[in-house]
Amino acid sequence: MSSDELFSRQEALAGFPAKRASTLLFLIENRTAHLVARSLVSFSLTESSTAERDLAFIEAFSLGQAPPLSPTIQHLERYAPQWRDLVPQNPNLKAALAYALSQKYNFMANQIPNIETALGLKQESVQRAYERQYQAALRTIFATKLSLKERLQSLVAKTAWIEDLPPFWLATLITVALGLPQAFLALPIAAASMGALSSLILVIGIGIVNVLTMACMAEAIARSGDFHYGKALIKELAANYLGQAGSFILSLAVAIRVFLIALACYVGLSATMATFTPIPASIWAALLFGIGIYLLSRQSLKFTVAIMVLLAGINVALLLGLSLLAFTHIEINNLFYFNLPWLHNNTFQMQLVQQVFGVSLMLYFGHVYVGECAKLVLPKDHSADSLIKGTITGTIILTVLFCIWIVAVNGAIAPSLLATQSGTVLEPLAQQIGSIVTVAGSILVIFLLGMAWIRSSNLLFNITQEWIPHRRQTLVRLPCKSGRIILQPSGKRNFLRLGITYLGLKQDIPQFCLDIQTERNLVRTNFTMTKTWELAELSKRFPELRNLSLKLELRTANQEQVELQVNSNLLLNYEGMLSNAEINSIEFNPKNTDHKNNKPNKVLHNLKTGLLMQRRFLIGMIPLVIVFLLTEWLFIAQTQSFTSVLAFAGVLGNSLVGGIFPVLLLLSSRRKGELIPATVIDRLDRPWLLAGIYSLFVGILLIHGLYIWHDAIARLSALTVAVLAVGATLITFAAGALTPRTVVEFREQTNLNGKTLLNITAGGKPKTAAIRLGYEEGEQQYQDSTLEVNTLSPLRYIICQLTTKGREELKVWTHCSQIDGNNHLPTLLEVYQGDKKMQYDLKLSGGKVLLPAMNSGDRWLKFKF
């Protein structure tokens, strides 16, 4: 059967089950592809990249097209428990689905135990149905051999066991894997200026501080409800706790650090590979830039956590192996070399600590990736005990590895030789030990610096795109009255939401409903559309809409559904998924959904979308072009220094990202967090400890800007970052970063057998409130901070009375863990505060409403179902 055919002759003869099986396979592949995309390591700061990914899936799904990520049979096997609910209990349909799988994928009998269970392939009824429809035994769907590509895919799939480890060990391994820095290749060179043992003490001291800041970061994330359900990234965390000013400064600090990391990777990779090969470093830099453009254009920089952990395991093994080789060449004189101020009548020279201090700071950059760890660990351990303890353990392991590396390499190589190096430490180590280091070192450089280069390139590319506002062109198919487009401006604290619902045809004219959610009110209005419609038409009636851009273009419409092209600079989402009943009744054509009279329009849409994406791609490449040109200039001027670039990045970037912000996030999260982790390190909240860590990193910036660095640009950079850090702290505090927040959470989960939990926290602690459940037959009253509701179906309303004794914010958060999005949670929220009444559509706002702080008094919340 050709790849363009939807049904073969044999399938057509098999009748309706074969046709339904193709529809089901499309739905299964779409859900699996979405789950695979969510499992990939995200080299991004904000949720915008996640929103773009989800939007691509929404567009593909609504138009019946193949998902943007093609799943393999290994993916379908791994996520079979998540899609098995799509499969009806119909032997004929299960048999047809097994046949459809065998026609598209090649697999052996022992490769698909989960699929086998989901489809009931061992059931006699399914086997008989298959024989009846296809005149062959069910076992014929299995292949007898696999191609090389398929064997490699199976081999990669076997790494998934890493993600199934106990949550503590998973958190530990991810912390080591994503936190293993390229800076350790420069550490012995930086340590040579002061001596091995004195540098060792400094690394241990900085390691202890970073253990504390990693614990701060882990706890802040553990208190975030978004991270528990994989819906946020680090910039959203900062915006939630510290406001837009704190989020912007954090994003800027990460951008600076990533830019310098990318520069260091170019210099380190190019210089090291030039040492081991006859190709000049400048040519290697050009080759790396070309490879980077190719991978980014192909969107190939995607890795699972399991692959990242395995690559990190190879790097650690190489690191320890090289350390063992270096230990055989240790000389006591090298190890006990000291060059400290005031020692042996030395004058005080602050520049002696310049490189070792900066590189030591750069050793610890895992704070940004704690969120990636949380995505896998928190669903397995909601108490967050494993996340916090695992990140601490992983940071300690990294510190031990760094100490072993310093002692081994600095003991084996003379300080005078190390101090003259401009690349990595592998070149002098190869000269000292032999050619085995050349081989092992080349592998280490490719894996370690290569992975750091991929991470930094992708992150820098994504940051640039996230900073640039752009118009989106998306084709969406809306079913009548059962789906809604939701649009919102960027910014977590912006209340404005727009919801567009298709109401069907009236006299052959499409009718729509527009819901407008403002800070206090919910307004509903209807409009019609013949060809196009723009939001500007309502700007006179609704002043809140004046600065928004939204244009809808009608493609096709009938009584059941409408197809629209949405052109807007707003963030777009889709509310409303297909129910099982609808899935069993619709007819998808995943290979070709173009109507004959509409195909040119879709081709034009794809062309416009492609041009917009190309323009965004070129803009996103600008920082990487600058990095490449700067690398070439450094090589031409012969002023390149892998160690110096990392030292500069460590002081400017990690002082903020790894020192100042974790402290601020912890302080705010203990007052605003939605959840309470099982492990809370009380001593972290000691004012003297947090003030000491904060002052240490601000002091590092000031000392480098005032005394250590002599270059005018470097000094100005350090002082500017210090002023921004202190300024952002004052602004966030003034904006209410330390104001306590009351959080009312509704959580409906399948593992609670349909039960719903109502949790109320205030200032990071449980808060008791008066709760009334309204039924047709009367009310039930409770006084508690946590209430388990057996079923929501007979409920009419829930009323919570919240008494506030001091100034507090209020956040309402309703969410459901079910994959298909169907839930029975309340849809309307009314808030009574004094003589004020506010109304919110919870589905329109994504289940989240954040109200500003109020002084002492009572707030009444009424949830309507």
C-alpha positions in Angstrom: 0.0 0.0 0.0 1.5 3.4 -0.9 1.9 6.0 1.8 -0.7 8.3 0.1 -3.5 5.7 0.3 -5.8 5.9 3.3 -7.4 2.5 2.8 -6.2 -0.5 0.7 -8.5 -2.7 -1.2 -8.3 -5.3 1.6 -9.2 -2.7 4.1 -12.1 -1.5 2.1 -13.4 -5.1 1.9 -13.0 -5.3 5.6 -15.6 -2.6 5.9 -16.4 -0.1 8.6 -13.9 -1.3 11.3 -11.0 -0.7 9.0 -12.2 2.9 8.3 -12.7 3.5 12.0 -9.3 2.0 12.8 -7.6 4.6 10.6 -9.4 7.4 12.5 -8.4 5.8 15.9 -4.8 5.4 14.8 -4.7 9.1 13.9 -6.0 10.1 17.3 -3.6 7.7 19.1 -0.7 9.1 17.1 -1.7 12.6 17.9 -2.0 12.0 21.6 1.3 10.1 21.7 3.2 12.7 19.7 2.0 15.4 22.2 3.1 13.3 25.1 6.5 12.7 23.5 6.9 16.5 22.8 6.2 17.2 26.4 8.8 14.7 27.6 11.6 16.4 25.7 14.1 18.6 27.5 13.1 22.2 26.9 15.9 24.6 26.1 13.7 27.6 26.8 12.8 30.0 29.6 9.1 30.7 29.0 5.9 28.9 28.3 5.7 30.6 24.9 7.7 27.8 23.3 5.3 25.3 24.9 2.4 27.3 23.7 3.8 27.4 20.1 4.2 23.6 20.3 0.7 23.0 21.6 -0.7 25.4 19.0 1.0 23.3 16.2 -0.7 20.2 17.6 -4.1 22.0 17.9 -3.9 23.1 14.3 -2.9 19.7 13.0 -5.6 18.0 15.1 -8.4 20.3 14.2 -7.6 20.0 10.5 -7.1 16.2 10.6 -3.5 16.5 9.6 -0.5 14.5 10.8 1.0 15.8 14.1 4.1 18.0 13.9 6.1 15.2 15.6 5.9 11.8 14.1 5.8 9.1 16.8 7.6 5.7 16.4 6.2 2.3 17.4 8.4 2.6 20.5 6.6 5.8 21.5 3.2 4.2 20.9 4.3 1.3 23.1 5.6 3.5 25.9 2.5 5.7 26.1 0.0 2.9 25.5 -1.4 3.3 29.1 -2.2 7.0 28.2 -4.1 6.3 25.0 -5.7 3.0 25.7 -8.9 4.8 26.8 -9.5 5.9 23.2 -10.0 2.2 22.1 -13.6 1.0 22.4 -14.3 -2.5 23.7 -15.0 -3.8 20.2 -13.1 -6.9 19.0 -13.6 -6.0 15.3 -12.2 -2.5 15.8 -9.3 -3.8 17.9 -8.4 -6.3 15.2 -8.6 -3.6 12.5 -6.5 -1.3 14.6 -3.8 -4.0 14.9 -3.8 -4.4 11.2 -3.5 -0.6 10.6 -0.5 -0.6 13.0 1.2 -3.4 11.1 0.7 -1.6 7.8 2.4 1.6 9.1 5.0 0.2 11.6 7.4 -2.7 11.7 7.6 -4.5 15.0 8.3 -7.8 16.5 6.2 -9.8 19.0 8.3 -9.1 22.1 8.4 -5.3 21.5 4.9 -4.2 22.2 3.6 -5.7 25.5 1.7 -2.5 26.4 0.1 -2.2 22.9 -0.8 -5.9 23.2 -2.6 -5.3 26.4 -4.3 -2.1 25.2 -5.7 -3.9 22.1 -6.3 -7.2 23.8 -4.3 -9.1 21.1 -4.2 -12.2 23.3 -8.0 -12.3 23.6 -9.7 -15.0 21.5 -12.4 -12.7 20.4 -9.9 -10.2 18.9 -7.9 -13.1 17.2 -11.1 -14.5 15.7 -12.2 -11.0 14.5 -8.8 -10.5 12.8 -9.0 -13.9 11.0 -12.5 -13.2 9.9 -11.6 -9.7 8.5 -8.2 -10.4 7.0 -8.2 -14.2 6.4 -4.9 -14.6 8.2 -3.7 -15.3 11.8 -3.2 -12.3 14.1 0.5 -13.3 14.5 1.1 -12.2 10.9 1.2 -8.6 12.0 4.6 -9.2 13.7 7.8 -8.8 11.7 10.5 -11.4 11.6 13.4 -8.9 11.3 14.0 -5.2 11.6 16.0 -2.7 9.6 19.1 -1.1 11.0 17.2 2.1 11.6 14.4 0.2 13.5 17.0 -1.6 15.6 18.6 1.7 16.5 15.2 3.1 17.5 14.5 0.1 19.6 17.9 0.5 21.3 17.2 4.2 22.0 13.8 3.2 23.4 15.4 0.9 25.9 16.9 4.0 27.6 13.4 4.9 28.8 14.0 2.8 32.0 16.0 5.8 33.3 12.7 7.8 33.4 11.1 5.0 35.4 13.7 5.1 38.2 12.6 6.0 41.8 12.0 9.8 41.9 14.9 10.5 44.3 17.5 8.8 42.0 15.9 10.3 38.9 16.2 13.8 40.5 19.8 13.1 41.4 20.7 11.9 37.9 19.0 14.7 36.1 20.7 17.3 38.3 24.1 15.8 37.5 23.3 15.3 33.8 21.9 18.8 33.2 24.3 20.5 35.6 27.5 18.9 34.4 29.4 22.0 33.2 31.9 22.6 30.4 33.6 24.9 32.9 35.4 22.0 34.5 37.6 21.7 31.4 38.9 25.2 32.3 38.9 24.7 36.1 42.5 23.4 36.4 43.8 26.3 34.2 42.0 28.8 36.4 43.2 27.0 39.6 46.8 27.3 38.5 46.9 31.0 39.4 46.3 30.3 43.1 47.3 26.7 43.4 45.4 23.4 43.6 44.6 23.2 47.3 43.6 26.8 47.8 41.4 26.6 44.7 40.0 23.3 46.1 38.9 25.1 49.3 37.3 27.9 47.2 35.4 25.3 45.0 34.1 23.5 48.2 33.0 26.8 49.7 31.1 27.9 46.5 29.8 24.3 46.3 28.2 24.6 49.8 26.6 27.9 48.9 25.2 26.4 45.7 23.8 23.4 47.6 21.8 26.0 49.6 20.7 27.9 46.5 19.7 24.8 44.6 17.6 23.8 47.7 16.0 27.3 47.5 15.3 26.8 43.8 13.9 23.3 44.3 11.6 24.4 47.1 10.3 27.4 45.1 9.5 25.1 42.2 7.9 22.5 44.5 5.5 25.2 45.8 4.4 26.0 42.3 1.3 24.2 41.1 2.2 24.8 37.4 5.4 22.8 37.7 3.6 19.9 39.4 1.6 19.5 36.2 4.3 20.4 33.7 2.9 23.7 32.5 5.5 26.3 33.3 9.1 27.2 32.9 11.6 29.3 34.9 10.5 32.7 33.6 6.9 32.0 34.4 8.0 31.0 37.9 9.7 34.3 38.4 6.7 36.2 37.0 4.4 34.4 39.4 6.5 35.1 42.5 8.4 38.3 41.7 6.4 40.0 39.0 7.3 41.2 35.6 10.4 43.2 36.7 12.0 40.2 38.4 11.1 38.0 35.4 12.7 40.4 33.0 15.9 40.7 35.0 16.2 36.9 35.3 15.6 36.5 31.6 18.3 39.1 30.8 20.8 37.4 33.2 20.2 34.1 31.6 20.6 35.6 28.1 23.9 37.1 29.1 25.1 33.9 30.5 24.0 31.8 27.6 25.6 34.2 25.1 28.9 33.8 26.9 28.5 30.1 27.3 27.9 29.8 23.5 31.1 31.9 22.9 33.1 29.7 25.3 31.9 26.6 23.6 32.9 27.9 20.2 36.3 28.8 21.5 36.8 25.6 23.5 35.6 23.2 20.8 37.4 24.9 18.0 40.7 25.3 19.9 40.7 21.7 21.2 39.7 20.1 17.9 42.4 22.2 16.2 44.9 20.8 18.6 43.9 17.2 17.9 43.5 17.6 14.1 45.3 19.5 11.3 42.2 21.8 10.7 42.7 25.4 12.0 40.4 26.6 14.8 38.8 29.3 12.7 37.7 26.6 10.2 36.3 24.5 13.1 34.3 27.5 14.3 32.8 28.0 10.8 31.9 24.3 10.7 30.2 24.4 14.1 28.2 27.5 13.0 27.1 25.7 9.8 26.0 22.6 11.8 24.2 24.8 14.3 22.2 26.6 11.5 21.3 23.2 10.0 20.1 21.7 13.3 18.1 24.8 14.3 16.5 25.0 10.9 15.6 21.3 11.1 14.4 21.6 14.7 16.7 18.7 15.5 17.9 19.9 18.9 15.5 17.7 20.9 16.6 15.2 23.5 14.8 13.1 26.1 16.0 13.2 29.7 17.1 9.6 29.3 19.5 10.4 26.5 20.8 13.4 28.4 21.5 11.2 31.4 23.3 8.6 29.3 25.4 11.2 27.6 26.2 12.7 31.0 27.1 9.2 32.3 29.7 8.9 29.4 31.1 12.3 30.3 31.4 11.4 34.0 33.1 8.1 33.1 35.6 9.9 30.9 36.2 12.5 33.5 36.9 9.9 36.2 39.0 7.8 33.7 41.2 10.9 32.9 41.4 11.7 36.6 42.7 8.2 37.3 45.3 8.6 34.6 46.4 11.9 36.0 46.7 10.5 39.5 49.5 8.3 38.2 51.5 11.4 37.3 50.9 13.5 40.4 53.9 15.4 41.7 53.7 16.8 45.3 55.3 20.1 44.3 52.5 20.8 41.8 49.8 19.8 44.3 51.2 22.0 47.1 51.9 25.0 45.0 50.5 28.2 46.6 50.3 31.7 45.1 48.1 33.6 47.5 48.2 37.3 48.5 50.3 38.1 51.5 52.0 34.6 51.3 55.8 34.6 50.9 55.7 38.4 51.0 53.4 38.6 47.9 51.6 41.8 47.5 47.8 41.7 47.5 46.7 41.0 43.9 43.0 40.7 43.4 43.4 39.6 39.8 44.9 36.3 41.2 41.3 35.2 42.1 39.7 36.6 38.9 39.7 33.5 36.8 39.4 30.8 39.5 36.5 32.7 41.2 34.6 33.2 37.9 35.1 29.7 36.7 34.2 28.2 40.1 30.9 30.1 39.9 30.4 28.8 36.4 30.6 25.3 37.6 27.1 25.5 39.0 24.5 26.5 36.5 21.8 23.8 37.1 19.4 26.2 38.7 17.7 26.9 35.4 17.2 23.2 34.8 15.6 22.3 38.1 12.3 22.9 36.3 13.1 20.2 33.8 13.9 17.8 36.7 10.6 18.8 38.3 8.6 17.9 35.2 9.5 14.2 35.6 9.9 13.9 39.4 6.9 15.8 40.8 4.2 13.7 39.0 5.8 10.6 40.7 6.3 12.3 44.1 3.8 15.1 44.8 5.4 15.7 48.2 8.5 17.1 46.4 10.7 15.3 48.9 12.6 13.6 46.1 13.0 16.8 44.1 14.5 18.8 46.9 16.7 16.0 48.3 17.7 14.8 44.8 18.9 18.2 43.6 20.9 18.7 46.8 22.5 15.2 46.4 23.2 15.8 42.7 24.9 19.2 43.5 27.1 17.5 46.2 28.1 14.8 43.7 29.1 17.5 41.2 31.2 19.2 43.8 33.0 16.0 44.6 33.7 15.4 40.9 35.2 18.9 40.6 37.4 18.4 43.6 38.7 15.1 42.2 39.4 16.8 38.9 41.4 19.7 40.5 43.5 17.4 42.6 44.3 15.0 39.7 45.0 17.5 36.9 46.7 20.2 38.9 48.8 17.6 40.7 49.9 16.1 37.4 50.7 19.3 35.4 53.0 22.1 36.4 51.1 25.4 37.2 53.4 27.3 34.9 52.3 25.2 31.9 48.6 25.4 32.8 48.6 29.1 33.2 49.6 29.7 29.6 46.7 27.7 28.1 44.0 29.5 26.0 41.9 26.4 25.2 40.9 23.5 27.5 43.1 21.6 29.9 43.0 18.5 27.6 45.9 19.6 25.4 48.5 19.9 28.3 47.1 16.7 29.8 47.7 14.8 26.6 51.2 16.1 26.4 51.8 14.9 30.0 50.1 11.5 29.8 50.1 10.4 26.2 47.9 9.7 23.2 45.2 8.0 25.2 44.1 11.4 26.5 43.9 12.6 22.9 41.3 9.9 22.1 39.4 10.1 25.4 39.7 13.9 25.4 38.3 14.2 21.9 35.2 12.1 22.9 34.8 14.2 26.0 35.0 17.5 24.1 32.5 16.3 21.5 30.0 15.1 24.1 30.5 17.7 26.9 31.2 20.8 24.9 29.0 19.6 22.1 26.0 19.2 24.3 26.7 22.5 26.1 27.0 24.1 22.6 23.7 22.6 21.5 21.9 23.7 24.8 23.3 27.3 24.6 22.6 27.7 20.9 19.0 26.5 21.2 18.4 28.5 24.4 19.8 31.7 22.9 17.8 31.1 19.8 14.6 30.6 21.8 15.2 33.6 24.1 15.6 35.9 21.1 12.4 34.6 19.5 10.6 35.0 22.9 11.6 38.6 23.1 10.3 39.5 19.6 6.5 39.9 19.4 5.0 38.4 16.2 1.7 37.8 14.5 0.5 34.3 14.3 -1.4 32.8 11.4 -3.2 29.6 12.4 -5.9 27.5 10.8 -8.4 26.2 13.3 -11.5 24.1 12.8 -14.2 24.8 15.5 -17.1 22.4 16.1 -20.4 24.0 16.7 -20.8 25.0 20.4 -18.3 22.4 21.6 -14.9 24.2 21.2 -13.6 27.7 21.9 -10.6 29.7 20.7 -9.0 31.5 23.7 -6.7 34.5 23.1 -4.8 36.6 25.6 -2.0 39.2 25.7 1.4 38.0 27.0 2.0 38.6 30.6 0.9 36.4 33.5 -0.8 39.3 35.4 -2.9 40.5 32.5 -6.5 39.6 33.2 -7.8 40.1 29.7 -9.1 37.0 27.9 -11.1 36.5 24.7 -13.1 33.4 23.9 -14.6 32.8 20.5 -17.3 30.1 20.1 -19.0 29.0 16.8 -22.8 29.0 17.1 -23.7 27.6 13.7 -25.4 29.1 10.7 -28.4 31.4 10.7 -29.7 32.1 7.2 -26.4 30.7 5.8 -24.4 33.3 7.8 -21.9 32.0 10.5 -22.8 33.1 14.0 -20.2 33.5 16.8 -20.1 34.3 20.5 -17.3 36.5 21.9 -16.6 36.2 25.7 -14.5 39.1 27.1 -13.0 38.6 30.5 -11.7 41.8 32.1 -10.2 42.4 35.5 -13.6 42.4 37.2 -16.3 41.5 34.7 -17.3 38.9 32.1 -19.0 40.3 29.0 -20.7 38.3 26.3 -21.6 39.5 22.8 -22.4 37.9 19.5 -21.2 38.8 16.0 -21.5 37.5 12.4 -19.0 37.0 9.7 -19.2 36.6 6.0 -15.6 36.8 4.9 -13.5 38.5 7.5 -14.0 40.0 11.0 -11.6 42.2 13.1 -11.6 42.9 16.8 -11.2 46.6 16.1 -14.9 46.7 15.2 -15.7 46.4 19.0 -13.0 48.8 20.3 -15.6 51.7 20.7 -17.8 49.5 22.9 -14.9 47.9 24.8 -11.9 50.3 25.3 -9.9 47.4 26.8 -9.6 46.0 23.2 -8.1 49.0 21.6 -4.4 47.9 21.6 -5.2 44.3 20.6 -4.8 42.9 17.1 -7.1 40.1 15.9 -8.4 39.3 12.4 -10.5 36.2 11.5 -10.8 35.0 7.9 -13.6 32.5 7.0 -12.5 29.4 5.1 -15.4 27.1 5.2 -18.6 26.8 7.3 -21.5 24.5 7.7 -24.0 23.8 10.5 -21.5 21.4 12.3 -18.2 23.3 12.1 -16.3 26.2 10.8 -12.8 26.6 9.6 -11.0 29.9 10.4 -7.7 31.5 9.8 -6.7 33.4 12.9 -4.2 36.3 12.4 -3.2 37.9 15.7 -0.3 38.9 18.0 -2.2 37.4 21.0 -1.3 34.1 22.5 -3.8 31.5 21.2 -5.1 28.3 22.9 -8.0 26.0 22.3 -10.5 25.0 25.0 -12.6 21.9 24.6 -11.5 18.4 23.6 -13.4 15.6 21.8 -15.4 13.3 24.1 -15.3 9.6 23.6 -18.8 9.7 22.1 -17.7 12.3 19.5 -14.5 10.3 18.7 -16.7 7.3 18.0 -18.9 9.3 15.6 -16.5 11.5 13.6 -14.8 10.6 10.3 -11.3 11.8 10.1 -9.3 11.8 6.9 -5.8 12.3 8.2 -4.0 12.2 4.9 -6.1 14.7 3.0 -8.6 17.1 4.5 -8.5 19.8 1.9 -11.9 20.6 0.3 -11.6 21.0 -3.4 -12.8 24.6 -3.3 -10.5 25.6 -0.5 -7.2 24.0 -1.3 -5.6 27.2 -2.8 -6.5 29.0 0.4 -4.7 26.4 2.5 -1.7 26.5 0.2 -1.6 30.3 0.5 -1.9 30.0 4.3 1.0 27.5 4.4 3.1 29.9 2.2 2.4 32.8 4.5 3.1 30.8 7.6 6.3 29.6 6.1 7.5 33.1 5.3 6.7 34.3 8.8 8.5 31.4 10.4 11.5 32.0 8.1 11.6 35.7 9.1 11.5 34.7 12.8 14.2 32.1 12.3 16.5 34.7 10.7 15.9 37.1 13.6 16.5 34.3 16.2 19.8 33.6 14.5 21.2 37.1 15.0 22.8 36.5 18.5 24.4 33.2 17.2 25.8 35.1 14.2 27.3 37.6 16.6 28.8 34.8 18.7 30.4 33.3 15.5 31.8 36.6 14.3 33.2 37.3 17.8 34.8 33.9 17.9 36.5 34.4 14.5 37.7 37.9 15.6 39.2 36.4 18.8 41.1 33.7 16.8 42.3 36.3 14.2 43.5 38.6 17.0 44.9 35.6 18.9 43.2 36.8 22.1 40.9 33.8 22.6 40.7 32.3 26.1 38.2 29.6 27.0 38.9 30.1 30.7 38.5 33.9 30.6 35.1 33.8 28.8 33.8 31.3 31.3 35.1 33.4 34.2 33.3 36.4 32.8 30.1 34.5 32.4 30.3 33.0 35.8 30.5 36.4 37.5 27.9 38.2 35.5 25.4 35.4 34.9 25.6 33.0 37.8 25.8 35.6 40.4 22.2 36.4 39.5 20.8 33.1 38.2 22.6 30.9 40.8 22.8 33.2 43.7 20.4 36.2 44.0 17.3 34.9 42.3 17.0 31.5 44.2 17.0 33.5 47.4 14.3 35.9 46.2 12.2 33.0 44.8 12.3 31.1 48.1 11.3 34.1 50.1 8.3 34.8 47.8 7.3 31.2 47.3 6.9 30.6 51.1 4.3 33.4 51.0 2.7 32.8 47.7 3.1 29.1 46.9 0.1 27.0 45.8 1.4 23.8 47.4 3.2 22.8 50.5 6.1 20.3 50.0 6.7 17.5 52.5 10.3 18.6 52.9 10.8 22.2 54.1 14.3 23.1 55.3 13.4 25.6 58.0 16.9 26.9 58.3 16.9 28.2 54.7 14.4 30.9 55.8 16.8 32.3 58.4 17.2 36.0 57.7 20.9 36.1 58.4 21.5 33.1 56.0 19.5 34.4 53.1 20.8 38.0 53.6 24.4 36.5 53.7 23.9 34.6 50.4 22.3 37.6 48.7 25.1 40.0 49.9 27.8 37.5 48.9 26.7 37.5 45.2 26.0 41.2 45.1 29.4 41.7 46.7 31.0 39.5 44.0 29.6 41.8 41.3 30.7 45.0 43.1 34.2 43.7 43.9 34.8 42.6 40.3 33.4 45.9 38.9 35.4 48.1 41.3 38.6 46.3 41.9 39.3 43.0 40.1 38.4 43.8 36.5 40.4 46.6 34.7 38.7 46.6 31.3 36.2 49.4 31.2 33.4 47.3 29.5 33.8 44.5 32.0 33.7 46.8 35.0 30.7 48.6 33.6 29.0 45.3 33.0 29.5 44.0 36.5 28.4 47.3 38.1 25.3 47.5 35.8 24.3 43.9 36.7 24.7 44.7 40.4 22.5 47.8 40.1 19.9 45.8 38.1 19.9 43.1 40.8 19.4 45.5 43.7 16.9 47.6 41.7 14.9 44.6 40.7 14.8 43.4 44.3 13.5 46.8 45.5 10.9 46.9 42.7 9.7 43.4 43.3 9.4 44.0 47.0 7.5 47.2 46.4 5.2 45.4 44.0 4.3 42.8 46.6 6.8 40.0 46.1 6.6 39.3 49.9 2.8 39.9 50.2 1.2 36.6 51.4 -1.2 34.9 49.0 -4.3 32.8 49.7 -4.7 30.0 47.2 -8.0 28.2 46.8 -7.4 25.0 44.7 -9.8 22.6 43.1 -8.2 19.5 41.9 -10.0 16.6 40.2 -7.9 13.5 39.5 -8.6 10.2 38.0 -6.6 8.4 40.7 -9.1 9.7 43.2 -11.9 7.8 41.5 -13.6 11.0 40.5 -13.2 12.7 43.8 -12.2 16.3 44.0 -10.0 18.0 46.6 -10.5 21.5 47.8 -7.3 22.9 49.4 -6.9 26.3 50.9 -3.4 27.7 51.8 -2.3 31.1 52.9 1.3 32.3 53.2 2.5 28.8 52.3 0.5 27.2 55.1 -2.9 25.5 55.4 -5.8 28.0 56.1 -9.1 27.1 57.6 -12.2 28.6 56.0 -16.0 28.3 56.2 -17.1 26.1 53.2 -20.7 25.5 52.1 -21.7 22.9 49.5 -25.0 23.7 47.9 -27.2 20.8 46.7 -30.8 20.8 45.5 -31.9 19.3 48.8 -30.0 21.8 50.9 -26.5 22.9 52.1 -23.6 21.1 53.9 -21.3 23.3 56.0 -17.7 22.6 56.9 -14.8 24.4 58.6 -11.5 23.1 57.3 -8.5 23.8 55.1 -8.9 20.6 53.0 -12.1 19.1 51.9 -12.7 16.0 49.8 -15.8 16.1 47.7 -16.9 12.6 46.6 -18.7 13.8 43.4 -19.4 17.1 41.8 -22.3 16.1 39.6 -25.1 16.9 42.0 -23.5 20.1 43.3 -25.0 23.5 42.3 -22.5 25.8 44.0 -19.7 26.0 46.6 -19.2 29.1 48.8 -16.0 29.8 50.7 -15.7 32.6 53.2 -12.1 33.7 53.6 -11.2 35.9 56.5 -8.1 38.1 56.0 -6.4 39.6 59.0 -3.6 41.3 57.0 -2.8 42.3 53.5 -3.2 39.3 51.2 -3.5 38.4 47.5 -6.1 35.8 46.3 -5.6 33.1 43.7 -8.2 30.6 42.6 -6.8 27.6 40.7 -9.0 24.8 39.3 -7.5 22.0 37.3 -8.0 18.4 36.2 -5.3 15.7 35.6 -7.3 13.8 33.0 -5.7 13.7 29.6 -8.7 14.4 27.5 -9.5 17.5 29.4 -13.1 16.5 30.3 -13.9 17.5 33.9 -16.8 18.5 36.1 -15.1 21.5 37.8 -16.9 24.8 38.4 -17.1 27.0 35.3 -18.1 30.4 36.8 -16.5 32.2 39.8 -18.1 35.1 41.6 -16.0 37.1 44.1 -17.7 39.4 46.7 -15.4 41.8 48.4 -17.2 44.5 50.4 -19.7 46.1 48.0 -17.8 44.9 45.0 -18.8 41.9 42.9 -16.4 40.3 40.3 -17.2 37.5 37.9 -14.8 35.2 36.0 -15.1 32.4 33.5 -12.7 29.8 34.9 -12.5 27.9 31.6 -11.7 31.1 29.7 -8.9 32.0 32.2 -7.4 28.5 32.1 -8.7 27.8 35.6 -6.6 30.5 37.2 -7.7 33.8 38.6 -5.2 36.1 40.5 -6.7 39.0 42.4 -4.7 41.9 43.8 -4.0 42.2 47.5 -6.6 43.5 49.9 -6.4 44.6 53.5 -8.2 43.0 56.5 -11.7 41.8 55.8 -13.8 39.0 54.3 -13.9 37.7 50.8 -16.7 35.4 49.6 -16.1 33.1 46.7 -19.0 31.4 45.0 -18.3 28.6 42.5 -21.1 27.8 40.1 -21.4 24.5 38.2 
